[in-house]
Amino acid sequence: MRYLIDTNILIYAVAEPDLLSNDVAAIIAEPDTVLYITLNL
């Protein structure tokens, strides 16, 4: 499945994965998951 995540989720996933909810962590860990990331520059 494909998901659009914001930069906060990306930062938490990389720097502090324990701060993610169990549901979000499970989605990110799923091998078939494709993540699209928004960048607000």
mmCIF entry with sequence, helices, sheets and N, C-alpha, C, O atoms, coordinates in Angstrom:
data_MODEL
# 
_entry.id   MODEL 
# 
_entity.id                         1 
_entity.type                       polymer 
_entity.pdbx_number_of_molecules   1 
# 
_entity_poly.entity_id                      1 
_entity_poly.type                           'polypeptide(L)' 
_entity_poly.nstd_linkage                   no 
_entity_poly.nstd_monomer                   no 
_entity_poly.pdbx_seq_one_letter_code       MRYLIDTNILIYAVAEPDLLSNDVAAIIAEPDTVLYITLNL 
_entity_poly.pdbx_seq_one_letter_code_can   MRYLIDTNILIYAVAEPDLLSNDVAAIIAEPDTVLYITLNL 
_entity_poly.pdbx_strand_id                 A 
# 
loop_
_entity_poly_seq.entity_id 
_entity_poly_seq.num 
_entity_poly_seq.mon_id 
_entity_poly_seq.hetero 
1 1  MET n 
1 2  ARG n 
1 3  TYR n 
1 4  LEU n 
1 5  ILE n 
1 6  ASP n 
1 7  THR n 
1 8  ASN n 
1 9  ILE n 
1 10 LEU n 
1 11 ILE n 
1 12 TYR n 
1 13 ALA n 
1 14 VAL n 
1 15 ALA n 
1 16 GLU n 
1 17 PRO n 
1 18 ASP n 
1 19 LEU n 
1 20 LEU n 
1 21 SER n 
1 22 ASN n 
1 23 ASP n 
1 24 VAL n 
1 25 ALA n 
1 26 ALA n 
1 27 ILE n 
1 28 ILE n 
1 29 ALA n 
1 30 GLU n 
1 31 PRO n 
1 32 ASP n 
1 33 THR n 
1 34 VAL n 
1 35 LEU n 
1 36 TYR n 
1 37 ILE n 
1 38 THR n 
1 39 LEU n 
1 40 ASN n 
1 41 LEU n 
# 
_struct_asym.id          A 
_struct_asym.entity_id   1 
# 
loop_
_struct_conf.conf_type_id 
_struct_conf.id 
_struct_conf.pdbx_PDB_helix_id 
_struct_conf.beg_label_comp_id 
_struct_conf.beg_label_asym_id 
_struct_conf.beg_label_seq_id 
_struct_conf.pdbx_beg_PDB_ins_code 
_struct_conf.end_label_comp_id 
_struct_conf.end_label_asym_id 
_struct_conf.end_label_seq_id 
_struct_conf.pdbx_end_PDB_ins_code 
_struct_conf.beg_auth_comp_id 
_struct_conf.beg_auth_asym_id 
_struct_conf.beg_auth_seq_id 
_struct_conf.end_auth_comp_id 
_struct_conf.end_auth_asym_id 
_struct_conf.end_auth_seq_id 
_struct_conf.pdbx_PDB_helix_class 
_struct_conf.details 
_struct_conf.pdbx_PDB_helix_length 
HELX_P HELX_P1 AA1 THR A 7  ? ALA A 15 ? THR A 7  ALA A 15 1 ? 9 
HELX_P HELX_P2 AA2 PRO A 17 ? LEU A 19 ? PRO A 17 LEU A 19 5 ? 3 
HELX_P HELX_P3 AA3 ASN A 22 ? ALA A 29 ? ASN A 22 ALA A 29 1 ? 8 
# 
_struct_conf_type.id          HELX_P 
_struct_conf_type.criteria    ? 
_struct_conf_type.reference   ? 
# 
_struct_sheet.id               AA1 
_struct_sheet.type             ? 
_struct_sheet.number_strands   2 
_struct_sheet.details          ? 
# 
_struct_sheet_order.sheet_id     AA1 
_struct_sheet_order.range_id_1   1 
_struct_sheet_order.range_id_2   2 
_struct_sheet_order.offset       ? 
_struct_sheet_order.sense        parallel 
# 
loop_
_struct_sheet_range.sheet_id 
_struct_sheet_range.id 
_struct_sheet_range.beg_label_comp_id 
_struct_sheet_range.beg_label_asym_id 
_struct_sheet_range.beg_label_seq_id 
_struct_sheet_range.pdbx_beg_PDB_ins_code 
_struct_sheet_range.end_label_comp_id 
_struct_sheet_range.end_label_asym_id 
_struct_sheet_range.end_label_seq_id 
_struct_sheet_range.pdbx_end_PDB_ins_code 
_struct_sheet_range.beg_auth_comp_id 
_struct_sheet_range.beg_auth_asym_id 
_struct_sheet_range.beg_auth_seq_id 
_struct_sheet_range.end_auth_comp_id 
_struct_sheet_range.end_auth_asym_id 
_struct_sheet_range.end_auth_seq_id 
AA1 1 ARG A 2  ? ILE A 5  ? ARG A 2  ILE A 5  
AA1 2 VAL A 34 ? ILE A 37 ? VAL A 34 ILE A 37 
# 
loop_
_atom_site.group_PDB 
_atom_site.id 
_atom_site.type_symbol 
_atom_site.label_atom_id 
_atom_site.label_alt_id 
_atom_site.label_comp_id 
_atom_site.label_asym_id 
_atom_site.label_entity_id 
_atom_site.label_seq_id 
_atom_site.pdbx_PDB_ins_code 
_atom_site.Cartn_x 
_atom_site.Cartn_y 
_atom_site.Cartn_z 
_atom_site.occupancy 
_atom_site.B_iso_or_equiv 
_atom_site.pdbx_formal_charge 
_atom_site.auth_seq_id 
_atom_site.auth_comp_id 
_atom_site.auth_asym_id 
_atom_site.auth_atom_id 
_atom_site.pdbx_PDB_model_num 
ATOM 1   N N  . MET A 1 1  ? 0.842  -1.166 0.000  1.00 0.00 ? 1  MET A N  1 
ATOM 2   C CA . MET A 1 1  ? 0.000  0.000  0.000  1.00 0.00 ? 1  MET A CA 1 
ATOM 3   C C  . MET A 1 1  ? 0.894  1.238  0.000  1.00 0.00 ? 1  MET A C  1 
ATOM 4   O O  . MET A 1 1  ? 2.049  1.174  0.421  1.00 0.00 ? 1  MET A O  1 
ATOM 5   N N  . ARG A 1 2  ? 0.366  2.348  -0.466 1.00 0.00 ? 2  ARG A N  1 
ATOM 6   C CA . ARG A 1 2  ? 1.114  3.600  -0.525 1.00 0.00 ? 2  ARG A CA 1 
ATOM 7   C C  . ARG A 1 2  ? 0.553  4.584  0.498  1.00 0.00 ? 2  ARG A C  1 
ATOM 8   O O  . ARG A 1 2  ? -0.659 4.684  0.690  1.00 0.00 ? 2  ARG A O  1 
ATOM 9   N N  . TYR A 1 3  ? 1.468  5.310  1.152  1.00 0.00 ? 3  TYR A N  1 
ATOM 10  C CA . TYR A 1 3  ? 1.088  6.291  2.166  1.00 0.00 ? 3  TYR A CA 1 
ATOM 11  C C  . TYR A 1 3  ? 1.847  7.584  1.940  1.00 0.00 ? 3  TYR A C  1 
ATOM 12  O O  . TYR A 1 3  ? 3.019  7.572  1.563  1.00 0.00 ? 3  TYR A O  1 
ATOM 13  N N  . LEU A 1 4  ? 1.176  8.692  2.170  1.00 0.00 ? 4  LEU A N  1 
ATOM 14  C CA . LEU A 1 4  ? 1.805  10.004 2.155  1.00 0.00 ? 4  LEU A CA 1 
ATOM 15  C C  . LEU A 1 4  ? 2.034  10.409 3.606  1.00 0.00 ? 4  LEU A C  1 
ATOM 16  O O  . LEU A 1 4  ? 1.085  10.511 4.384  1.00 0.00 ? 4  LEU A O  1 
ATOM 17  N N  . ILE A 1 5  ? 3.292  10.640 3.969  1.00 0.00 ? 5  ILE A N  1 
ATOM 18  C CA . ILE A 1 5  ? 3.601  11.033 5.343  1.00 0.00 ? 5  ILE A CA 1 
ATOM 19  C C  . ILE A 1 5  ? 4.224  12.424 5.336  1.00 0.00 ? 5  ILE A C  1 
ATOM 20  O O  . ILE A 1 5  ? 4.821  12.847 4.347  1.00 0.00 ? 5  ILE A O  1 
ATOM 21  N N  . ASP A 1 6  ? 4.078  13.112 6.437  1.00 0.00 ? 6  ASP A N  1 
ATOM 22  C CA . ASP A 1 6  ? 4.693  14.437 6.527  1.00 0.00 ? 6  ASP A CA 1 
ATOM 23  C C  . ASP A 1 6  ? 6.089  14.322 7.130  1.00 0.00 ? 6  ASP A C  1 
ATOM 24  O O  . ASP A 1 6  ? 6.515  13.243 7.542  1.00 0.00 ? 6  ASP A O  1 
ATOM 25  N N  . THR A 1 7  ? 6.783  15.439 7.175  1.00 0.00 ? 7  THR A N  1 
ATOM 26  C CA . THR A 1 7  ? 8.169  15.423 7.633  1.00 0.00 ? 7  THR A CA 1 
ATOM 27  C C  . THR A 1 7  ? 8.296  15.030 9.107  1.00 0.00 ? 7  THR A C  1 
ATOM 28  O O  . THR A 1 7  ? 9.315  14.461 9.499  1.00 0.00 ? 7  THR A O  1 
ATOM 29  N N  . ASN A 1 8  ? 7.298  15.316 9.919  1.00 0.00 ? 8  ASN A N  1 
ATOM 30  C CA . ASN A 1 8  ? 7.361  14.924 11.330 1.00 0.00 ? 8  ASN A CA 1 
ATOM 31  C C  . ASN A 1 8  ? 7.447  13.413 11.480 1.00 0.00 ? 8  ASN A C  1 
ATOM 32  O O  . ASN A 1 8  ? 8.249  12.912 12.268 1.00 0.00 ? 8  ASN A O  1 
ATOM 33  N N  . ILE A 1 9  ? 6.632  12.689 10.737 1.00 0.00 ? 9  ILE A N  1 
ATOM 34  C CA . ILE A 1 9  ? 6.658  11.228 10.806 1.00 0.00 ? 9  ILE A CA 1 
ATOM 35  C C  . ILE A 1 9  ? 8.007  10.710 10.324 1.00 0.00 ? 9  ILE A C  1 
ATOM 36  O O  . ILE A 1 9  ? 8.558  9.777  10.908 1.00 0.00 ? 9  ILE A O  1 
ATOM 37  N N  . LEU A 1 10 ? 8.539  11.307 9.268  1.00 0.00 ? 10 LEU A N  1 
ATOM 38  C CA . LEU A 1 10 ? 9.859  10.903 8.767  1.00 0.00 ? 10 LEU A CA 1 
ATOM 39  C C  . LEU A 1 10 ? 10.933 11.102 9.836  1.00 0.00 ? 10 LEU A C  1 
ATOM 40  O O  . LEU A 1 10 ? 11.748 10.212 10.078 1.00 0.00 ? 10 LEU A O  1 
ATOM 41  N N  . ILE A 1 11 ? 10.930 12.258 10.464 1.00 0.00 ? 11 ILE A N  1 
ATOM 42  C CA . ILE A 1 11 ? 11.937 12.544 11.495 1.00 0.00 ? 11 ILE A CA 1 
ATOM 43  C C  . ILE A 1 11 ? 11.809 11.578 12.668 1.00 0.00 ? 11 ILE A C  1 
ATOM 44  O O  . ILE A 1 11 ? 12.812 11.053 13.151 1.00 0.00 ? 11 ILE A O  1 
ATOM 45  N N  . TYR A 1 12 ? 10.596 11.343 13.124 1.00 0.00 ? 12 TYR A N  1 
ATOM 46  C CA . TYR A 1 12 ? 10.406 10.392 14.217 1.00 0.00 ? 12 TYR A CA 1 
ATOM 47  C C  . TYR A 1 12 ? 10.845 8.989  13.807 1.00 0.00 ? 12 TYR A C  1 
ATOM 48  O O  . TYR A 1 12 ? 11.471 8.282  14.597 1.00 0.00 ? 12 TYR A O  1 
ATOM 49  N N  . ALA A 1 13 ? 10.527 8.584  12.598 1.00 0.00 ? 13 ALA A N  1 
ATOM 50  C CA . ALA A 1 13 ? 10.873 7.237  12.137 1.00 0.00 ? 13 ALA A CA 1 
ATOM 51  C C  . ALA A 1 13 ? 12.389 7.043  12.093 1.00 0.00 ? 13 ALA A C  1 
ATOM 52  O O  . ALA A 1 13 ? 12.885 5.951  12.367 1.00 0.00 ? 13 ALA A O  1 
ATOM 53  N N  . VAL A 1 14 ? 13.114 8.094  11.751 1.00 0.00 ? 14 VAL A N  1 
ATOM 54  C CA . VAL A 1 14 ? 14.574 7.995  11.645 1.00 0.00 ? 14 VAL A CA 1 
ATOM 55  C C  . VAL A 1 14 ? 15.252 8.226  12.997 1.00 0.00 ? 14 VAL A C  1 
ATOM 56  O O  . VAL A 1 14 ? 16.132 7.463  13.393 1.00 0.00 ? 14 VAL A O  1 
ATOM 57  N N  . ALA A 1 15 ? 14.841 9.275  13.695 1.00 0.00 ? 15 ALA A N  1 
ATOM 58  C CA . ALA A 1 15 ? 15.561 9.690  14.906 1.00 0.00 ? 15 ALA A CA 1 
ATOM 59  C C  . ALA A 1 15 ? 15.010 9.089  16.198 1.00 0.00 ? 15 ALA A C  1 
ATOM 60  O O  . ALA A 1 15 ? 15.785 8.727  17.084 1.00 0.00 ? 15 ALA A O  1 
ATOM 61  N N  . GLU A 1 16 ? 13.710 8.978  16.319 1.00 0.00 ? 16 GLU A N  1 
ATOM 62  C CA . GLU A 1 16 ? 13.068 8.506  17.556 1.00 0.00 ? 16 GLU A CA 1 
ATOM 63  C C  . GLU A 1 16 ? 11.910 7.560  17.247 1.00 0.00 ? 16 GLU A C  1 
ATOM 64  O O  . GLU A 1 16 ? 10.757 7.907  17.506 1.00 0.00 ? 16 GLU A O  1 
ATOM 65  N N  . PRO A 1 17 ? 12.181 6.387  16.706 1.00 0.00 ? 17 PRO A N  1 
ATOM 66  C CA . PRO A 1 17 ? 11.088 5.488  16.310 1.00 0.00 ? 17 PRO A CA 1 
ATOM 67  C C  . PRO A 1 17 ? 10.191 5.051  17.470 1.00 0.00 ? 17 PRO A C  1 
ATOM 68  O O  . PRO A 1 17 ? 9.053  4.640  17.242 1.00 0.00 ? 17 PRO A O  1 
ATOM 69  N N  . ASP A 1 18 ? 10.679 5.133  18.697 1.00 0.00 ? 18 ASP A N  1 
ATOM 70  C CA . ASP A 1 18 ? 9.847  4.758  19.847 1.00 0.00 ? 18 ASP A CA 1 
ATOM 71  C C  . ASP A 1 18 ? 8.702  5.734  20.076 1.00 0.00 ? 18 ASP A C  1 
ATOM 72  O O  . ASP A 1 18 ? 7.742  5.405  20.773 1.00 0.00 ? 18 ASP A O  1 
ATOM 73  N N  . LEU A 1 19 ? 8.788  6.927  19.500 1.00 0.00 ? 19 LEU A N  1 
ATOM 74  C CA . LEU A 1 19 ? 7.722  7.913  19.650 1.00 0.00 ? 19 LEU A CA 1 
ATOM 75  C C  . LEU A 1 19 ? 6.544  7.656  18.714 1.00 0.00 ? 19 LEU A C  1 
ATOM 76  O O  . LEU A 1 19 ? 5.476  8.243  18.888 1.00 0.00 ? 19 LEU A O  1 
ATOM 77  N N  . LEU A 1 20 ? 6.729  6.788  17.727 1.00 0.00 ? 20 LEU A N  1 
ATOM 78  C CA . LEU A 1 20 ? 5.637  6.465  16.803 1.00 0.00 ? 20 LEU A CA 1 
ATOM 79  C C  . LEU A 1 20 ? 4.634  5.545  17.482 1.00 0.00 ? 20 LEU A C  1 
ATOM 80  O O  . LEU A 1 20 ? 4.990  4.728  18.331 1.00 0.00 ? 20 LEU A O  1 
ATOM 81  N N  . SER A 1 21 ? 3.384  5.692  17.094 1.00 0.00 ? 21 SER A N  1 
ATOM 82  C CA . SER A 1 21 ? 2.375  4.766  17.613 1.00 0.00 ? 21 SER A CA 1 
ATOM 83  C C  . SER A 1 21 ? 2.648  3.378  17.046 1.00 0.00 ? 21 SER A C  1 
ATOM 84  O O  . SER A 1 21 ? 3.337  3.236  16.036 1.00 0.00 ? 21 SER A O  1 
ATOM 85  N N  . ASN A 1 22 ? 2.114  2.374  17.692 1.00 0.00 ? 22 ASN A N  1 
ATOM 86  C CA . ASN A 1 22 ? 2.300  1.000  17.218 1.00 0.00 ? 22 ASN A CA 1 
ATOM 87  C C  . ASN A 1 22 ? 1.738  0.812  15.820 1.00 0.00 ? 22 ASN A C  1 
ATOM 88  O O  . ASN A 1 22 ? 2.322  0.090  15.012 1.00 0.00 ? 22 ASN A O  1 
ATOM 89  N N  . ASP A 1 23 ? 0.606  1.457  15.522 1.00 0.00 ? 23 ASP A N  1 
ATOM 90  C CA . ASP A 1 23 ? -0.006 1.334  14.205 1.00 0.00 ? 23 ASP A CA 1 
ATOM 91  C C  . ASP A 1 23 ? 0.892  1.912  13.113 1.00 0.00 ? 23 ASP A C  1 
ATOM 92  O O  . ASP A 1 23 ? 1.085  1.293  12.067 1.00 0.00 ? 23 ASP A O  1 
ATOM 93  N N  . VAL A 1 24 ? 1.433  3.091  13.363 1.00 0.00 ? 24 VAL A N  1 
ATOM 94  C CA . VAL A 1 24 ? 2.299  3.743  12.370 1.00 0.00 ? 24 VAL A CA 1 
ATOM 95  C C  . VAL A 1 24 ? 3.587  2.944  12.199 1.00 0.00 ? 24 VAL A C  1 
ATOM 96  O O  . VAL A 1 24 ? 4.037  2.747  11.070 1.00 0.00 ? 24 VAL A O  1 
ATOM 97  N N  . ALA A 1 25 ? 4.176  2.490  13.266 1.00 0.00 ? 25 ALA A N  1 
ATOM 98  C CA . ALA A 1 25 ? 5.404  1.696  13.184 1.00 0.00 ? 25 ALA A CA 1 
ATOM 99  C C  . ALA A 1 25 ? 5.173  0.407  12.389 1.00 0.00 ? 25 ALA A C  1 
ATOM 100 O O  . ALA A 1 25 ? 6.032  -0.005 11.610 1.00 0.00 ? 25 ALA A O  1 
ATOM 101 N N  . ALA A 1 26 ? 4.024  -0.222 12.584 1.00 0.00 ? 26 ALA A N  1 
ATOM 102 C CA . ALA A 1 26 ? 3.713  -1.445 11.854 1.00 0.00 ? 26 ALA A CA 1 
ATOM 103 C C  . ALA A 1 26 ? 3.546  -1.171 10.364 1.00 0.00 ? 26 ALA A C  1 
ATOM 104 O O  . ALA A 1 26 ? 3.981  -1.971 9.536  1.00 0.00 ? 26 ALA A O  1 
ATOM 105 N N  . ILE A 1 27 ? 2.927  -0.060 10.019 1.00 0.00 ? 27 ILE A N  1 
ATOM 106 C CA . ILE A 1 27 ? 2.753  0.306  8.608  1.00 0.00 ? 27 ILE A CA 1 
ATOM 107 C C  . ILE A 1 27 ? 4.108  0.547  7.959  1.00 0.00 ? 27 ILE A C  1 
ATOM 108 O O  . ILE A 1 27 ? 4.366  0.060  6.858  1.00 0.00 ? 27 ILE A O  1 
ATOM 109 N N  . ILE A 1 28 ? 4.968  1.289  8.629  1.00 0.00 ? 28 ILE A N  1 
ATOM 110 C CA . ILE A 1 28 ? 6.288  1.603  8.072  1.00 0.00 ? 28 ILE A CA 1 
ATOM 111 C C  . ILE A 1 28 ? 7.126  0.336  7.929  1.00 0.00 ? 28 ILE A C  1 
ATOM 112 O O  . ILE A 1 28 ? 7.894  0.211  6.975  1.00 0.00 ? 28 ILE A O  1 
ATOM 113 N N  . ALA A 1 29 ? 6.992  -0.597 8.856  1.00 0.00 ? 29 ALA A N  1 
ATOM 114 C CA . ALA A 1 29 ? 7.786  -1.820 8.837  1.00 0.00 ? 29 ALA A CA 1 
ATOM 115 C C  . ALA A 1 29 ? 7.321  -2.827 7.786  1.00 0.00 ? 29 ALA A C  1 
ATOM 116 O O  . ALA A 1 29 ? 8.067  -3.739 7.430  1.00 0.00 ? 29 ALA A O  1 
ATOM 117 N N  . GLU A 1 30 ? 6.111  -2.670 7.294  1.00 0.00 ? 30 GLU A N  1 
ATOM 118 C CA . GLU A 1 30 ? 5.566  -3.601 6.300  1.00 0.00 ? 30 GLU A CA 1 
ATOM 119 C C  . GLU A 1 30 ? 6.397  -3.528 5.015  1.00 0.00 ? 30 GLU A C  1 
ATOM 120 O O  . GLU A 1 30 ? 6.590  -2.437 4.479  1.00 0.00 ? 30 GLU A O  1 
ATOM 121 N N  . PRO A 1 31 ? 6.898  -4.672 4.504  1.00 0.00 ? 31 PRO A N  1 
ATOM 122 C CA . PRO A 1 31 ? 7.793  -4.635 3.344  1.00 0.00 ? 31 PRO A CA 1 
ATOM 123 C C  . PRO A 1 31 ? 7.154  -4.099 2.059  1.00 0.00 ? 31 PRO A C  1 
ATOM 124 O O  . PRO A 1 31 ? 7.859  -3.566 1.203  1.00 0.00 ? 31 PRO A O  1 
ATOM 125 N N  . ASP A 1 32 ? 5.855  -4.229 1.914  1.00 0.00 ? 32 ASP A N  1 
ATOM 126 C CA . ASP A 1 32 ? 5.191  -3.768 0.694  1.00 0.00 ? 32 ASP A CA 1 
ATOM 127 C C  . ASP A 1 32 ? 4.753  -2.310 0.755  1.00 0.00 ? 32 ASP A C  1 
ATOM 128 O O  . ASP A 1 32 ? 4.158  -1.805 -0.197 1.00 0.00 ? 32 ASP A O  1 
ATOM 129 N N  . THR A 1 33 ? 5.035  -1.633 1.853  1.00 0.00 ? 33 THR A N  1 
ATOM 130 C CA . THR A 1 33 ? 4.632  -0.247 2.020  1.00 0.00 ? 33 THR A CA 1 
ATOM 131 C C  . THR A 1 33 ? 5.548  0.677  1.220  1.00 0.00 ? 33 THR A C  1 
ATOM 132 O O  . THR A 1 33 ? 6.773  0.568  1.277  1.00 0.00 ? 33 THR A O  1 
ATOM 133 N N  . VAL A 1 34 ? 4.921  1.594  0.469  1.00 0.00 ? 34 VAL A N  1 
ATOM 134 C CA . VAL A 1 34 ? 5.646  2.637  -0.252 1.00 0.00 ? 34 VAL A CA 1 
ATOM 135 C C  . VAL A 1 34 ? 5.297  3.946  0.410  1.00 0.00 ? 34 VAL A C  1 
ATOM 136 O O  . VAL A 1 34 ? 4.123  4.301  0.520  1.00 0.00 ? 34 VAL A O  1 
ATOM 137 N N  . LEU A 1 35 ? 6.316  4.673  0.855  1.00 0.00 ? 35 LEU A N  1 
ATOM 138 C CA . LEU A 1 35 ? 6.096  5.940  1.542  1.00 0.00 ? 35 LEU A CA 1 
ATOM 139 C C  . LEU A 1 35 ? 6.433  7.102  0.621  1.00 0.00 ? 35 LEU A C  1 
ATOM 140 O O  . LEU A 1 35 ? 7.490  7.124  -0.010 1.00 0.00 ? 35 LEU A O  1 
ATOM 141 N N  . TYR A 1 36 ? 5.524  8.063  0.552  1.00 0.00 ? 36 TYR A N  1 
ATOM 142 C CA . TYR A 1 36 ? 5.766  9.313  -0.140 1.00 0.00 ? 36 TYR A CA 1 
ATOM 143 C C  . TYR A 1 36 ? 5.884  10.373 0.941  1.00 0.00 ? 36 TYR A C  1 
ATOM 144 O O  . TYR A 1 36 ? 5.123  10.364 1.909  1.00 0.00 ? 36 TYR A O  1 
ATOM 145 N N  . ILE A 1 37 ? 6.831  11.284 0.782  1.00 0.00 ? 37 ILE A N  1 
ATOM 146 C CA . ILE A 1 37 ? 7.130  12.244 1.829  1.00 0.00 ? 37 ILE A CA 1 
ATOM 147 C C  . ILE A 1 37 ? 6.941  13.653 1.310  1.00 0.00 ? 37 ILE A C  1 
ATOM 148 O O  . ILE A 1 37 ? 7.428  13.994 0.232  1.00 0.00 ? 37 ILE A O  1 
ATOM 149 N N  . THR A 1 38 ? 6.233  14.474 2.074  1.00 0.00 ? 38 THR A N  1 
ATOM 150 C CA . THR A 1 38 ? 6.095  15.874 1.724  1.00 0.00 ? 38 THR A CA 1 
ATOM 151 C C  . THR A 1 38 ? 7.265  16.639 2.303  1.00 0.00 ? 38 THR A C  1 
ATOM 152 O O  . THR A 1 38 ? 7.702  16.372 3.423  1.00 0.00 ? 38 THR A O  1 
ATOM 153 N N  . LEU A 1 39 ? 7.763  17.575 1.548  1.00 0.00 ? 39 LEU A N  1 
ATOM 154 C CA . LEU A 1 39 ? 8.858  18.425 2.019  1.00 0.00 ? 39 LEU A CA 1 
ATOM 155 C C  . LEU A 1 39 ? 8.400  19.867 1.919  1.00 0.00 ? 39 LEU A C  1 
ATOM 156 O O  . LEU A 1 39 ? 8.117  20.365 0.829  1.00 0.00 ? 39 LEU A O  1 
ATOM 157 N N  . ASN A 1 40 ? 8.330  20.528 3.050  1.00 0.00 ? 40 ASN A N  1 
ATOM 158 C CA . ASN A 1 40 ? 7.954  21.937 3.080  1.00 0.00 ? 40 ASN A CA 1 
ATOM 159 C C  . ASN A 1 40 ? 9.220  22.764 3.199  1.00 0.00 ? 40 ASN A C  1 
ATOM 160 O O  . ASN A 1 40 ? 9.748  22.964 4.292  1.00 0.00 ? 40 ASN A O  1 
ATOM 161 N N  . LEU A 1 41 ? 9.691  23.233 2.076  1.00 0.00 ? 41 LEU A N  1 
ATOM 162 C CA . LEU A 1 41 ? 10.926 24.001 2.068  1.00 0.00 ? 41 LEU A CA 1 
ATOM 163 C C  . LEU A 1 41 ? 10.635 25.485 2.099  1.00 0.00 ? 41 LEU A C  1 
ATOM 164 O O  . LEU A 1 41 ? 11.561 26.296 2.097  1.00 0.00 ? 41 LEU A O  1 
# 
